[in-house]
Amino acid sequence: MALTHERLARELALLLETGQTIVLWPGSGGTLVFHKIWDEMRFDKDVYLAEGVTFPYCCRRLEGPGTVNIHRIDGPNMLLAALPATDTEAVVRALEGTYADKVKPAISILEPALYNVNIIVHPVGALLNMGRIEYSNGDFYMYKEGITPSLKRIVYAMDAERSSLFKALGYSPYTYDEIFFDCFNMTFGEFAATSSKGPFSMQDRYVTEDIPMGTTLTVSLARKAGVLTPTYDTMIHLASVVNETDYFGEGRNLENLGISDLTFRQLKKYVLTGDKA
């Protein structure tokens, strides 16, 4: 989970050796967290660090400790990038024999970080169905029941706001449906037909992880770029009210990542080259 990235960065720094490769699935900007922590720790091992849009496989926990059902291998065009992006080719080579044929090199980590489909559909589906979820005590299939035509329009509104941000970055944007198919090798409707039950409450990861880790990061970057994100802002506000938590203030934003002092130009350069100057 993205919520564990800071702890993992600290723990892995004690174990990693030069030449090793770390890939975060999903990333949601976790590479930025790792670099912040490693800089604070003066970590100086030459390792490759990258992130992908989401898991390259679909899995669910079974009953009992340590039991997981991996029921589908996804892909084959999962966006992946290293931080800095100049290391992406080396990371893809390191994945040979595992997931190299499931990934597609991204321009920078901002693509896999912001294109995680969950940071849009999970908040929309959970927050705008909260009455049904709480009334049913979680007896609810979000993808089958909750993503109605009206909610799909909200998903596409957020998609349009994200596209405006990528245009400001100088990247050619993908659509939500394109990313969904590339990640899961099926359409949204096909995925919904076989989806699992949930979420079960407003304390589910659909809200408590996807809002502060992904939705907040998108808004923080958009503000730096001067791009308006009213629908994203609404989702963050609703989640903060429902769970009595300042998700934007506490979440993954440029200030908390230690890069708020960079100009927009410097930020674009940093993710490509690793140079903050």
C-alpha positions as CSV (number, residue, x, y, z in Angstrom):
1,M,0.0,0.0,0.0
2,A,1.1,3.5,-0.7
3,L,0.5,4.4,2.9
4,T,3.6,2.3,3.9
5,H,6.0,3.9,1.4
6,E,7.8,6.0,4.0
7,R,8.3,3.1,6.4
8,L,9.5,0.9,3.6
9,A,11.9,3.5,2.4
10,R,13.6,3.6,5.8
11,E,13.6,-0.1,6.3
12,L,14.9,-0.9,2.8
13,A,17.7,1.6,3.0
14,L,19.3,-0.6,5.6
15,L,19.2,-3.7,3.3
16,L,19.8,-2.5,-0.2
17,E,23.0,-3.0,-2.2
18,T,24.3,-1.1,-5.2
19,G,22.8,-2.4,-8.5
20,Q,19.5,-3.5,-7.1
21,T,16.2,-2.4,-8.5
22,I,13.0,-1.4,-6.5
23,V,9.7,-1.1,-8.3
24,L,6.6,0.2,-6.4
25,W,3.3,-1.3,-7.6
26,P,1.4,0.9,-7.5
27,G,3.5,4.0,-7.0
28,S,1.2,7.0,-6.6
29,G,4.3,9.1,-6.4
30,G,6.0,6.8,-3.9
31,T,9.3,7.2,-5.7
32,L,9.2,10.9,-4.6
33,V,8.7,9.7,-1.0
34,F,11.6,7.3,-1.2
35,H,14.0,9.9,-2.5
36,K,12.9,12.4,0.2
37,I,13.5,9.8,3.0
38,W,16.8,8.6,1.4
39,D,18.1,12.1,1.1
40,E,17.3,12.7,4.8
41,M,19.1,9.4,5.7
42,R,22.1,10.3,3.4
43,F,21.5,7.0,1.6
44,D,24.2,6.7,-1.0
45,K,23.8,3.2,-2.6
46,D,23.4,3.3,-6.4
47,V,20.0,1.6,-6.8
48,Y,17.3,1.9,-9.4
49,L,13.9,3.1,-8.2
50,A,10.7,3.0,-10.3
51,E,7.0,2.9,-10.1
52,G,4.1,1.5,-12.1
53,V,0.4,2.5,-12.4
54,T,-0.9,-0.4,-10.4
55,F,-0.2,-4.1,-9.7
56,P,0.8,-6.2,-12.7
57,Y,-1.6,-8.8,-11.4
58,C,-5.0,-8.9,-9.7
59,C,-5.2,-10.5,-6.3
60,R,-7.4,-10.8,-3.2
61,R,-6.6,-12.0,0.3
62,L,-8.1,-15.3,1.2
63,E,-9.1,-16.6,4.7
64,G,-6.2,-17.2,7.0
65,P,-2.8,-15.5,7.3
66,G,-0.6,-15.1,4.3
67,T,-3.0,-16.5,1.8
68,V,-3.6,-14.7,-1.4
69,N,-5.4,-15.6,-4.6
70,I,-3.7,-14.2,-7.8
71,H,-6.5,-14.6,-10.3
72,R,-5.3,-12.6,-13.3
73,I,-2.1,-11.3,-14.8
74,D,-2.7,-7.8,-16.2
75,G,-1.2,-5.7,-18.8
76,P,0.5,-5.6,-21.3
77,N,0.9,-1.8,-21.4
78,M,1.3,-0.8,-17.8
79,L,3.0,2.6,-17.7
80,L,6.3,2.5,-15.7
81,A,9.1,5.0,-15.1
82,A,12.1,5.4,-12.9
83,L,13.1,8.4,-10.9
84,P,15.0,9.9,-12.7
85,A,13.5,8.9,-16.0
86,T,16.9,8.4,-17.4
87,D,17.0,5.1,-15.5
88,T,13.8,3.7,-16.9
89,E,15.4,1.6,-19.6
90,A,17.7,0.0,-17.0
91,V,14.7,-0.9,-14.9
92,V,12.8,-2.5,-17.8
93,R,15.9,-4.6,-18.4
94,A,16.0,-5.6,-14.8
95,L,12.4,-6.8,-15.1
96,E,13.3,-9.3,-17.9
97,G,12.0,-12.7,-17.0
98,T,9.2,-11.2,-14.8
99,Y,7.1,-8.2,-15.9
100,A,9.2,-6.7,-18.7
101,D,6.6,-7.7,-21.3
102,K,3.8,-6.1,-19.2
103,V,5.1,-2.6,-19.0
104,K,5.4,0.4,-21.2
105,P,8.1,3.1,-20.5
106,A,6.5,6.3,-19.4
107,I,7.9,9.8,-19.9
108,S,8.4,10.2,-16.2
109,I,7.0,8.9,-12.9
110,L,4.3,11.5,-13.1
111,E,2.5,9.3,-15.6
112,P,2.2,6.1,-13.6
113,A,1.7,8.2,-10.4
114,L,-1.3,10.1,-11.7
115,Y,-2.7,7.5,-14.1
116,N,-3.5,5.0,-11.3
117,V,-7.2,4.5,-12.2
118,N,-8.1,3.9,-8.6
119,I,-7.4,7.4,-7.5
120,I,-10.3,8.5,-9.5
121,V,-12.9,5.7,-9.5
122,H,-12.4,4.6,-5.9
123,P,-13.2,8.0,-4.3
124,V,-16.1,8.7,-6.7
125,G,-17.6,5.2,-6.3
126,A,-17.2,5.2,-2.5
127,L,-18.0,8.7,-1.5
128,L,-21.0,9.2,-3.8
129,N,-22.4,5.8,-2.7
130,M,-21.7,6.3,1.0
131,G,-25.3,6.1,2.1
132,R,-25.8,2.7,0.3
133,I,-22.5,1.4,1.7
134,E,-23.3,2.3,5.2
135,Y,-26.9,1.2,5.1
136,S,-26.0,-2.2,3.7
137,N,-23.0,-2.7,6.1
138,G,-20.8,-3.2,3.0
139,D,-23.0,-5.6,1.1
140,F,-22.2,-3.6,-2.0
141,Y,-20.5,-4.2,-5.3
142,M,-19.1,-0.7,-6.3
143,Y,-18.2,-1.5,-9.9
144,K,-21.4,-3.4,-10.6
145,E,-23.9,-1.2,-8.7
146,G,-22.3,2.1,-8.0
147,I,-20.7,3.3,-11.2
148,T,-23.9,4.5,-12.8
149,P,-24.0,6.8,-15.9
150,S,-24.1,9.9,-13.6
151,L,-21.0,8.8,-11.7
152,K,-19.2,7.9,-14.9
153,R,-19.6,11.5,-15.9
154,I,-17.9,12.5,-12.7
155,V,-15.1,10.1,-13.5
156,Y,-14.7,11.6,-16.9
157,A,-14.7,15.2,-15.5
158,M,-11.8,14.2,-13.3
159,D,-10.1,12.6,-16.3
160,A,-10.5,15.9,-18.2
161,E,-8.9,17.8,-15.3
162,R,-6.0,15.4,-15.2
163,S,-5.6,15.7,-19.0
164,S,-5.3,19.5,-18.6
165,L,-2.5,19.0,-16.1
166,F,-0.6,16.6,-18.5
167,K,-1.0,19.1,-21.3
168,A,0.5,21.8,-19.0
169,L,3.4,19.4,-18.4
170,G,3.9,19.0,-22.1
171,Y,2.8,15.4,-22.2
172,S,0.2,13.9,-24.6
173,P,-2.6,12.8,-22.3
174,Y,-4.2,9.4,-22.2
175,T,-7.9,8.9,-21.5
176,Y,-9.2,7.1,-18.5
177,D,-10.5,4.3,-20.7
178,E,-7.2,3.9,-22.5
179,I,-5.3,3.6,-19.3
180,F,-7.9,1.1,-17.8
181,F,-7.6,-1.2,-20.9
182,D,-3.8,-1.0,-20.9
183,C,-3.6,-1.9,-17.2
184,F,-6.2,-4.7,-17.1
185,N,-6.4,-5.9,-20.7
186,M,-10.2,-5.5,-20.6
187,T,-12.8,-2.7,-20.7
188,F,-14.2,-1.1,-17.6
189,G,-17.5,-2.9,-18.2
190,E,-15.8,-6.3,-18.5
191,F,-13.9,-5.6,-15.2
192,A,-17.1,-4.6,-13.4
193,A,-18.8,-7.8,-14.4
194,T,-16.3,-9.9,-12.4
195,S,-15.4,-7.4,-9.7
196,S,-15.3,-8.2,-5.9
197,K,-17.5,-6.8,-3.2
198,G,-16.6,-3.5,-1.5
199,P,-15.9,-1.0,-0.3
200,F,-17.2,-1.7,3.2
201,S,-17.0,1.7,4.9
202,M,-15.6,5.2,4.5
203,Q,-12.5,4.0,6.3
204,D,-11.8,1.6,3.4
205,R,-8.6,2.1,1.4
206,Y,-10.8,3.4,-1.4
207,V,-11.0,6.6,0.6
208,T,-8.2,6.5,3.2
209,E,-5.4,5.6,0.7
210,D,-6.5,6.8,-2.7
211,I,-7.5,10.3,-1.6
212,P,-4.4,11.3,0.4
213,M,-1.9,9.4,-1.7
214,G,-3.2,10.0,-5.3
215,T,-6.0,12.5,-5.5
216,T,-4.1,15.0,-3.3
217,L,-0.9,14.6,-5.3
218,T,-2.7,15.4,-8.5
219,V,-4.2,18.5,-7.0
220,S,-0.9,19.7,-5.5
221,L,0.8,19.3,-8.9
222,A,-2.1,21.0,-10.7
223,R,-1.9,24.0,-8.4
224,K,1.8,24.3,-9.1
225,A,0.9,24.2,-12.8
226,G,-2.0,26.7,-12.5
227,V,-4.5,24.1,-13.6
228,L,-8.0,24.1,-12.0
229,T,-9.3,20.8,-10.5
230,P,-12.7,21.5,-9.1
231,T,-13.9,17.9,-9.2
232,Y,-10.7,16.5,-7.6
233,D,-11.1,19.3,-4.9
234,T,-14.7,18.2,-4.2
235,M,-13.7,14.6,-3.7
236,I,-10.9,15.6,-1.2
237,H,-13.3,17.9,0.6
238,L,-16.0,15.3,1.0
239,A,-13.5,12.7,2.2
240,S,-12.1,15.1,4.7
241,V,-15.5,16.0,6.1
242,V,-16.7,12.4,6.3
243,N,-13.6,11.1,8.0
244,E,-12.8,14.3,10.0
245,T,-9.3,14.4,8.5
246,D,-7.4,17.1,6.6
247,Y,-6.4,14.8,3.7
248,F,-4.8,17.5,1.6
249,G,-2.8,18.9,4.5
250,E,-1.7,15.4,5.7
251,G,-1.5,13.7,2.3
252,R,1.0,13.4,-0.5
253,N,1.5,17.0,-1.6
254,L,4.5,18.9,-2.9
255,E,5.2,20.5,0.5
256,N,5.2,17.2,2.4
257,L,7.4,15.6,-0.3
258,G,9.9,18.4,0.2
259,I,9.8,19.8,-3.3
260,S,7.3,22.6,-3.0
261,D,10.2,25.2,-3.5
262,L,10.8,23.9,-7.0
263,T,9.4,26.0,-9.8
264,F,7.1,24.1,-12.3
265,R,10.0,24.1,-14.8
266,Q,12.4,22.7,-12.2
267,L,9.9,20.0,-11.2
268,K,9.5,18.9,-14.8
269,K,13.3,18.7,-15.1
270,Y,13.7,16.9,-11.7
271,V,11.5,13.9,-12.6
272,L,13.4,13.5,-15.9
273,T,16.9,13.9,-14.8
274,G,17.0,13.9,-11.0
275,D,18.5,17.4,-11.0
276,K,16.6,19.9,-8.8
277,A,18.6,22.9,-10.0
